[in-house]
């Protein structure tokens, strides 16, 4: 197994795991939104609107990071091999 094949396999598994985590977190935030808001509002003393925006930004930024650092290198390595 060459280095490119190993890196391709590595980024493939990283992509799969991170996409799974993104889906899981999206489902958790969607299903348990009220409970999460209640917990974070009481612990952090933040308002509801700010927290909802923060959850959305978290998911959006996580998706961008997964695409840039996992999926793009995987595709590039697949093209190279």
C-alpha positions as CSV (number, residue, x, y, z in Angstrom):
1,X,0.0,0.0,0.0
2,X,1.5,3.3,-1.1
3,X,1.4,6.6,0.9
4,X,-1.3,8.0,-1.4
5,X,-3.5,5.0,-0.9
6,X,-3.0,5.2,2.9
7,X,-3.8,8.9,2.9
8,X,-6.9,8.3,0.7
9,X,-8.2,5.7,3.1
10,X,-7.4,8.0,6.1
11,X,-9.3,10.9,4.6
12,X,-12.1,8.6,3.5
13,X,-12.6,7.4,7.1
14,X,-12.2,10.9,8.5
15,X,-14.9,12.2,6.1
16,X,-17.3,9.3,7.0
17,X,-16.9,9.8,10.7
18,X,-17.2,13.6,10.6
19,X,-20.2,13.5,8.3
20,X,-21.8,11.0,10.7
21,X,-21.1,13.4,13.6
22,X,-22.5,16.3,11.7
23,X,-25.7,14.4,11.0
24,X,-25.9,13.3,14.6
25,X,-25.4,16.8,16.0
26,X,-28.0,18.2,13.5
27,X,-30.5,15.6,14.7
28,X,-29.8,16.3,18.3
29,X,-30.1,20.1,17.9
30,X,-33.3,19.7,15.9
31,X,-35.0,17.2,18.2
32,X,-33.8,18.5,21.5
33,X,-33.8,22.2,20.7
34,X,-36.1,23.3,23.5
35,X,-34.2,21.3,26.1
36,X,-30.8,22.6,24.9
37,X,-32.1,26.1,24.9
38,X,-33.4,25.8,28.4
39,X,-30.1,24.3,29.8
40,X,-27.9,26.8,28.0
41,X,-30.1,29.8,28.9
42,X,-30.0,28.9,32.5
43,X,-26.3,28.0,32.7
44,X,-24.9,30.8,30.5
45,X,-27.5,33.5,31.0
46,X,-27.8,34.0,27.2
47,X,-31.0,34.9,25.4
48,X,-32.9,32.5,23.2
49,X,-32.3,34.2,19.9
50,X,-28.5,34.4,20.4
51,X,-28.4,30.7,21.3
52,X,-30.4,29.6,18.2
53,X,-28.1,31.6,16.0
54,X,-25.1,30.1,17.8
55,X,-26.4,26.5,17.2
56,X,-26.9,27.3,13.5
57,X,-23.4,28.9,13.2
58,X,-21.9,25.9,14.9
59,X,-23.4,23.5,12.4
60,X,-22.5,25.7,9.4
61,X,-18.9,26.1,10.5
62,X,-18.5,22.4,11.3
63,X,-19.9,21.6,7.9
64,X,-17.4,24.0,6.2
65,X,-14.5,22.5,8.2
66,X,-15.5,18.9,7.3
67,X,-15.7,19.9,3.6
68,X,-12.4,21.7,3.5
69,X,-10.3,19.5,5.7
70,X,-11.8,16.0,5.0
71,X,-13.8,15.8,1.8
72,X,-11.7,18.0,-0.5
73,X,-8.4,16.2,0.3
74,X,-10.2,12.8,-0.1
75,X,-11.5,13.8,-3.6
76,X,-8.1,15.2,-4.6
77,X,-6.3,12.0,-3.5
78,X,-8.9,9.9,-5.4
79,X,-8.2,12.0,-8.5
80,X,-4.4,11.6,-8.1
81,X,-4.5,7.9,-7.7
